[in-house]
């Protein structure tokens, strides 16, 4: 009898614990965003890709190519602008929530959540691309 009372008390305790208020799991903190004082985001250039809000380029660029898809964006221009763009990206990406994962002469890799991006310079052109796959 005493054993049955203990088992019943334990079951009631477990059931009561199961009916208690749910434990809230907090979302991870979002990085504080600092918008650049100069330039504009790709969204302001007409890109609709979600990453376009968080990639900015300096003012006065010539754009020779652009692709805008839900999982990919690409933008390119003449190589003579590349050093200005690379320096600008290096300075502004961290404030926009991106983590720079690699930098070399004429190249930059960066990521933000599910987005992975890169900037590269060729002989005649520079290109920037971001994708989420």
Z-matrix of the N, CA and C atoms (Angstrom, degrees):
N
C 1 1.442
C 2 1.525 1 111.54
N 3 1.348 2 115.32 1 -45.37
C 4 1.455 3 119.60 2 -179.70
C 5 1.542 4 109.71 3 -63.86
N 6 1.316 5 115.45 4 -36.99
C 7 1.461 6 119.96 5 179.29
C 8 1.523 7 110.45 6 -64.62
N 9 1.329 8 117.36 7 -41.50
C 10 1.454 9 121.82 8 178.92
C 11 1.535 10 110.38 9 -62.93
N 12 1.304 11 118.24 10 -39.17
C 13 1.468 12 122.23 11 178.82
C 14 1.520 13 110.83 12 -64.68
N 15 1.320 14 117.55 13 -39.46
C 16 1.466 15 121.35 14 179.47
C 17 1.527 16 109.91 15 -66.98
N 18 1.342 17 116.24 16 -46.27
C 19 1.460 18 120.38 17 179.42
C 20 1.522 19 110.41 18 -61.52
N 21 1.333 20 116.97 19 -43.12
C 22 1.466 21 121.04 20 178.39
C 23 1.521 22 110.69 21 -62.29
N 24 1.321 23 117.75 22 -42.96
C 25 1.470 24 121.52 23 179.38
C 26 1.519 25 110.87 24 -62.88
N 27 1.337 26 116.59 25 -42.14
C 28 1.468 27 119.74 26 177.79
C 29 1.523 28 111.68 27 -63.71
N 30 1.339 29 117.10 28 -43.06
C 31 1.463 30 120.03 29 178.99
C 32 1.522 31 111.58 30 -62.89
N 33 1.319 32 116.30 31 -43.53
C 34 1.466 33 119.92 32 178.04
C 35 1.522 34 109.85 33 -61.95
N 36 1.338 35 117.09 34 -40.55
C 37 1.467 36 120.97 35 178.70
C 38 1.523 37 112.04 36 -63.08
N 39 1.347 38 116.57 37 -44.01
C 40 1.461 39 119.96 38 178.65
C 41 1.530 40 111.69 39 -65.40
N 42 1.337 41 115.97 40 -41.39
C 43 1.462 42 119.24 41 178.72
C 44 1.517 43 111.55 42 -64.96
N 45 1.321 44 116.37 43 -41.04
C 46 1.471 45 119.87 44 178.81
C 47 1.521 46 110.57 45 -64.19
N 48 1.323 47 116.37 46 -39.32
C 49 1.470 48 119.73 47 178.67
C 50 1.525 49 110.68 48 -65.33
N 51 1.329 50 116.40 49 -35.95
C 52 1.463 51 120.02 50 178.81
C 53 1.507 52 112.89 51 -68.41
N 54 1.312 53 117.96 52 -21.70
C 55 1.460 54 121.77 53 -179.05
C 56 1.517 55 112.59 54 -96.80
N 57 1.314 56 117.07 55 2.70
C 58 1.457 57 118.92 56 -178.94
C 59 1.521 58 110.45 57 -72.41
N 60 1.292 59 115.89 58 172.45
C 61 1.462 60 121.49 59 -178.71
C 62 1.520 61 109.88 60 -60.26
N 63 1.326 62 117.47 61 142.54
C 64 1.460 63 119.77 62 -179.38
C 65 1.524 64 111.13 63 -67.42
N 66 1.308 65 114.97 64 149.96
C 67 1.452 66 120.74 65 175.99
C 68 1.527 67 107.20 66 -81.50
N 69 1.311 68 117.20 67 126.41
C 70 1.462 69 121.48 68 179.90
C 71 1.516 70 109.69 69 -85.21
N 72 1.301 71 115.79 70 130.50
C 73 1.456 72 121.34 71 176.05
C 74 1.523 73 106.65 72 -102.63
N 75 1.312 74 115.18 73 123.01
C 76 1.457 75 119.37 74 -177.18
C 77 1.523 76 110.60 75 -77.62
N 78 1.329 77 115.63 76 145.86
C 79 1.456 78 120.74 77 174.05
C 80 1.521 79 108.22 78 -68.65
N 81 1.329 80 117.45 79 148.64
C 82 1.460 81 118.76 80 177.28
C 83 1.522 82 109.29 81 -62.74
N 84 1.314 83 117.25 82 148.38
C 85 1.466 84 119.41 83 -178.75
C 86 1.527 85 110.75 84 -63.33
N 87 1.315 86 115.48 85 138.98
C 88 1.460 87 121.32 86 177.54
C 89 1.527 88 108.48 87 -85.87
N 90 1.317 89 117.18 88 144.08
C 91 1.468 90 118.37 89 179.42
C 92 1.526 91 110.07 90 -64.97
N 93 1.316 92 115.72 91 145.38
C 94 1.457 93 119.78 92 175.76
C 95 1.522 94 107.73 93 -74.22
N 96 1.310 95 115.92 94 127.90
C 97 1.466 96 121.85 95 -175.45
C 98 1.531 97 109.71 96 -94.28
N 99 1.324 98 114.96 97 132.53
C 100 1.460 99 122.10 98 175.56
C 101 1.525 100 107.34 99 -119.81
N 102 1.312 101 116.59 100 111.01
C 103 1.465 102 120.55 101 179.76
C 104 1.519 103 110.32 102 -75.52
N 105 1.326 104 117.41 103 138.26
C 106 1.465 105 120.27 104 177.55
C 107 1.530 106 111.45 105 -61.96
N 108 1.315 107 115.55 106 150.57
C 109 1.469 108 119.77 107 179.53
C 110 1.527 109 111.35 108 -79.32
N 111 1.327 110 117.47 109 -20.31
C 112 1.460 111 121.96 110 178.41
C 113 1.523 112 109.34 111 -129.42
N 114 1.324 113 115.40 112 158.58
C 115 1.450 114 120.70 113 179.32
C 116 1.513 115 111.03 114 94.15
N 117 1.327 116 115.42 115 -169.97
C 118 1.464 117 119.84 116 177.44
C 119 1.516 118 109.72 117 -154.48
N 120 1.323 119 114.06 118 157.19
C 121 1.462 120 119.24 119 -178.32
C 122 1.530 121 109.39 120 -80.72
N 123 1.322 122 114.51 121 159.07
C 124 1.460 123 119.08 122 -179.68
C 125 1.525 124 111.76 123 -64.08
N 126 1.329 125 117.17 124 -27.08
C 127 1.470 126 119.81 125 176.16
C 128 1.530 127 110.43 126 -62.20
N 129 1.329 128 117.05 127 -36.57
C 130 1.466 129 120.47 128 177.49
C 131 1.535 130 111.93 129 -70.89
N 132 1.328 131 115.88 130 -14.58
C 133 1.470 132 120.87 131 176.65
C 134 1.525 133 111.20 132 -93.95
N 135 1.327 134 116.71 133 7.22
C 136 1.452 135 120.93 134 176.65
C 137 1.517 136 115.84 135 100.58
N 138 1.327 137 118.82 136 -1.17
C 139 1.460 138 120.89 137 178.00
C 140 1.530 139 109.39 138 -73.17
N 141 1.314 140 116.58 139 138.89
C 142 1.464 141 121.46 140 179.73
C 143 1.527 142 112.47 141 -107.02
N 144 1.303 143 118.23 142 -8.14
C 145 1.456 144 123.23 143 177.67
C 146 1.538 145 108.51 144 -57.51
N 147 1.349 146 118.88 145 139.00
C 148 1.470 147 120.64 146 -178.17
C 149 1.532 148 114.42 147 -57.68
N 150 1.315 149 118.82 148 -31.79
C 151 1.466 150 121.24 149 179.85
C 152 1.527 151 112.04 150 -70.59
N 153 1.317 152 117.70 151 -16.73
C 154 1.470 153 121.80 152 -175.63
C 155 1.519 154 112.80 153 -62.33
N 156 1.329 155 118.10 154 -25.47
C 157 1.474 156 121.39 155 177.92
C 158 1.525 157 111.53 156 -67.93
N 159 1.340 158 117.01 157 -25.30
C 160 1.455 159 121.26 158 -171.72
C 161 1.523 160 113.68 159 -114.06
N 162 1.323 161 116.85 160 15.57
C 163 1.463 162 121.30 161 172.05
C 164 1.520 163 107.22 162 -122.75
N 165 1.301 164 115.01 163 118.91
C 166 1.465 165 121.39 164 -179.85
C 167 1.520 166 109.24 165 -114.30
N 168 1.325 167 115.61 166 151.44
C 169 1.455 168 122.28 167 175.71
C 170 1.523 169 109.01 168 -128.63
N 171 1.330 170 116.31 169 154.27
C 172 1.469 171 119.02 170 -179.17
C 173 1.524 172 111.52 171 -67.55
N 174 1.324 173 116.55 172 161.69
C 175 1.473 174 119.93 173 -179.50
C 176 1.528 175 112.01 174 -70.93
N 177 1.332 176 114.72 175 158.39
C 178 1.458 177 121.73 176 171.14
C 179 1.513 178 115.90 177 78.03
N 180 1.313 179 118.22 178 27.80
C 181 1.460 180 120.49 179 -179.63
C 182 1.522 181 111.93 180 -88.15
N 183 1.326 182 114.98 181 151.05
C 184 1.462 183 121.11 182 168.91
C 185 1.513 184 106.75 183 -99.28
N 186 1.312 185 116.20 184 125.26
C 187 1.460 186 121.52 185 -179.56
C 188 1.527 187 107.95 186 -105.60
N 189 1.338 188 116.44 187 127.10
C 190 1.466 189 119.96 188 -179.20
C 191 1.525 190 112.90 189 -107.68
N 192 1.339 191 117.19 190 -16.89
C 193 1.460 192 120.53 191 -179.36
C 194 1.519 193 109.46 192 -152.72
N 195 1.344 194 115.07 193 145.63
C 196 1.459 195 120.62 194 175.89
C 197 1.513 196 109.82 195 -152.23
N 198 1.327 197 115.68 196 141.81
C 199 1.461 198 122.73 197 174.21
C 200 1.522 199 106.16 198 -136.35
N 201 1.321 200 115.85 199 136.91
C 202 1.467 201 121.27 200 -175.29
C 203 1.521 202 108.68 201 -138.95
N 204 1.320 203 115.63 202 105.87
C 205 1.461 204 122.12 203 178.60
C 206 1.528 205 108.00 204 -129.34
N 207 1.328 206 118.73 205 164.62
C 208 1.467 207 119.85 206 -178.62
C 209 1.531 208 114.53 207 -58.24
N 210 1.324 209 118.39 208 -32.58
C 211 1.462 210 120.25 209 -178.19
C 212 1.530 211 113.57 210 -110.83
N 213 1.323 212 117.70 211 6.35
C 214 1.465 213 121.01 212 -175.06
C 215 1.519 214 110.97 213 -154.93
N 216 1.318 215 114.91 214 138.35
C 217 1.462 216 119.06 215 168.00
C 218 1.521 217 107.22 216 -135.27
N 219 1.309 218 114.93 217 144.63
C 220 1.461 219 121.76 218 178.02
C 221 1.520 220 107.47 219 -141.08
N 222 1.317 221 114.85 220 139.40
C 223 1.455 222 121.20 221 176.50
C 224 1.522 223 106.98 222 -142.51
N 225 1.334 224 117.17 223 141.75
C 226 1.457 225 120.84 224 -177.08
C 227 1.523 226 109.96 225 -144.12
N 228 1.328 227 114.59 226 160.31
C 229 1.457 228 121.11 227 178.45
C 230 1.521 229 110.22 228 -160.71
N 231 1.335 230 116.60 229 -176.86
C 232 1.463 231 121.18 230 -176.40
C 233 1.541 232 112.65 231 -67.81
N 234 1.338 233 115.68 232 144.35
C 235 1.455 234 122.31 233 -174.95
C 236 1.529 235 113.92 234 -61.22
N 237 1.325 236 118.32 235 -25.17
C 238 1.469 237 118.98 236 -177.83
C 239 1.530 238 112.95 237 -65.76
N 240 1.315 239 118.65 238 -12.20
C 241 1.471 240 122.62 239 177.26
C 242 1.532 241 112.56 240 -94.89
N 243 1.316 242 117.60 241 -6.75
C 244 1.461 243 122.00 242 -166.82
C 245 1.527 244 114.83 243 -62.01
N 246 1.312 245 119.31 244 -40.84
C 247 1.467 246 119.54 245 -176.96
C 248 1.531 247 111.02 246 -67.10
N 249 1.322 248 117.22 247 -36.67
C 250 1.469 249 121.01 248 177.29
C 251 1.524 250 109.83 249 -65.24
N 252 1.329 251 117.07 250 -43.05
C 253 1.461 252 121.19 251 -179.08
C 254 1.525 253 110.68 252 -67.06
N 255 1.324 254 116.86 253 -45.11
C 256 1.469 255 119.92 254 -179.26
C 257 1.532 256 111.15 255 -60.24
N 258 1.321 257 117.02 256 -45.74
C 259 1.473 258 120.22 257 178.18
C 260 1.521 259 111.26 258 -63.40
N 261 1.316 260 116.86 259 -41.74
C 262 1.469 261 121.51 260 179.33
C 263 1.529 262 110.90 261 -61.94
N 264 1.328 263 116.28 262 -46.56
C 265 1.467 264 120.10 263 179.03
C 266 1.521 265 110.90 264 -61.90
N 267 1.322 266 117.25 265 -43.97
C 268 1.467 267 120.91 266 -179.94
C 269 1.530 268 111.04 267 -59.01
N 270 1.312 269 117.02 268 -36.61
C 271 1.467 270 121.30 269 -179.21
C 272 1.524 271 112.77 270 -78.94
N 273 1.322 272 118.44 271 -36.52
C 274 1.468 273 120.78 272 -170.34
C 275 1.523 274 115.42 273 -97.87
N 276 1.324 275 118.79 274 -26.87
C 277 1.466 276 119.96 275 -175.01
C 278 1.535 277 113.70 276 -58.23
N 279 1.336 278 120.12 277 -45.72
C 280 1.471 279 118.69 278 -179.82
C 281 1.536 280 112.89 279 -58.75
N 282 1.299 281 118.00 280 -38.65
C 283 1.460 282 121.35 281 178.46
C 284 1.521 283 113.20 282 -68.54
N 285 1.320 284 116.63 283 -20.48
C 286 1.464 285 122.07 284 178.55
C 287 1.524 286 112.06 285 -94.45
N 288 1.336 287 116.14 286 8.96
C 289 1.458 288 120.72 287 175.68
C 290 1.516 289 115.40 288 92.55
N 291 1.324 290 117.95 289 7.10
C 292 1.468 291 121.71 290 179.92
C 293 1.522 292 109.29 291 -92.36
N 294 1.312 293 116.32 292 148.69
C 295 1.452 294 122.29 293 172.77
C 296 1.525 295 107.36 294 -108.07
N 297 1.311 296 116.06 295 122.37
C 298 1.463 297 120.35 296 177.02
C 299 1.523 298 106.83 297 -79.91
N 300 1.324 299 116.16 298 121.23
C 301 1.460 300 120.54 299 -176.33
C 302 1.523 301 112.85 300 -100.86
N 303 1.318 302 117.37 301 -18.17
C 304 1.456 303 120.26 302 179.03
C 305 1.524 304 109.39 303 -162.60
N 306 1.324 305 114.95 304 143.12
C 307 1.463 306 119.65 305 175.71
C 308 1.513 307 108.96 306 -143.76
N 309 1.302 308 115.32 307 132.32
C 310 1.457 309 122.30 308 175.81
C 311 1.513 310 108.17 309 -140.94
N 312 1.297 311 116.63 310 173.49
C 313 1.456 312 120.17 311 -179.91
C 314 1.528 313 109.50 312 -62.03
N 315 1.317 314 116.54 313 112.31
C 316 1.461 315 121.13 314 179.48
C 317 1.506 316 114.57 315 83.28
N 318 1.329 317 117.73 316 15.31
C 319 1.459 318 119.26 317 179.71
C 320 1.519 319 112.25 318 -154.37
N 321 1.317 320 115.37 319 150.27
C 322 1.457 321 121.84 320 -177.26
C 323 1.525 322 107.77 321 -153.06
N 324 1.329 323 117.57 322 130.37
C 325 1.457 324 122.24 323 174.42
C 326 1.522 325 108.20 324 -116.59
N 327 1.332 326 116.94 325 140.22
C 328 1.458 327 120.31 326 -178.10
C 329 1.510 328 109.90 327 -153.28
N 330 1.347 329 115.98 328 158.23
C 331 1.462 330 120.74 329 -178.88
C 332 1.518 331 110.71 330 -145.91
N 333 1.324 332 113.31 331 155.52
C 334 1.466 333 121.39 332 179.12
C 335 1.520 334 106.32 333 -150.65
N 336 1.332 335 116.43 334 105.61
C 337 1.453 336 119.47 335 -177.56
C 338 1.515 337 110.15 336 61.01
N 339 1.328 338 115.77 337 -126.29
C 340 1.467 339 120.67 338 -179.46
C 341 1.525 340 113.33 339 -79.99
N 342 1.321 341 118.29 340 -6.52
C 343 1.457 342 121.97 341 -176.30
C 344 1.525 343 111.04 342 -90.41
N 345 1.321 344 116.05 343 133.17
C 346 1.463 345 123.73 344 175.75
C 347 1.516 346 106.79 345 -122.59
N 348 1.315 347 115.70 346 133.40
C 349 1.466 348 118.77 347 -172.49
C 350 1.521 349 110.93 348 -139.96
N 351 1.306 350 114.28 349 163.92
C 352 1.449 351 120.34 350 177.57
C 353 1.520 352 111.77 351 -153.69
N 354 1.311 353 113.95 352 154.27
C 355 1.463 354 122.58 353 175.13
C 356 1.519 355 105.62 354 -127.40
N 357 1.326 356 116.81 355 132.86
C 358 1.463 357 120.87 356 -179.68
C 359 1.513 358 110.21 357 -142.26
N 360 1.320 359 114.39 358 151.82
C 361 1.469 360 121.63 359 179.08
C 362 1.515 361 108.59 360 -116.79
N 363 1.328 362 115.14 361 130.68
C 364 1.459 363 121.24 362 174.86
C 365 1.518 364 109.76 363 -107.35
N 366 1.289 365 116.20 364 -165.94
C 367 1.464 366 121.39 365 -179.70
C 368 1.528 367 110.90 366 -65.99
N 369 1.332 368 116.54 367 -45.45
C 370 1.463 369 120.58 368 -174.88
C 371 1.527 370 114.14 369 -110.17
N 372 1.344 371 117.62 370 -16.98
C 373 1.471 372 120.41 371 -171.47
C 374 1.525 373 111.90 372 -140.17
N 375 1.316 374 114.65 373 161.31
C 376 1.466 375 122.85 374 164.88
C 377 1.511 376 106.43 375 -112.18
N 378 1.319 377 116.58 376 156.06
C 379 1.459 378 120.77 377 176.88
C 380 1.520 379 109.38 378 -146.44
N 381 1.313 380 115.39 379 145.65
C 382 1.452 381 122.97 380 174.67
C 383 1.518 382 107.15 381 -127.64
N 384 1.311 383 116.59 382 133.89
C 385 1.457 384 120.06 383 178.18
C 386 1.520 385 109.68 384 -138.85
N 387 1.323 386 116.17 385 147.32
C 388 1.469 387 122.68 386 175.77
C 389 1.510 388 107.94 387 -137.51
N 390 1.336 389 115.72 388 137.28
C 391 1.464 390 120.51 389 178.26
C 392 1.511 391 110.05 390 -143.55
N 393 1.320 392 115.28 391 157.79
C 394 1.460 393 119.88 392 -178.18
C 395 1.519 394 112.70 393 -117.62
N 396 1.302 395 118.75 394 26.86
C 397 1.468 396 119.50 395 176.87
C 398 1.502 397 112.56 396 -122.09
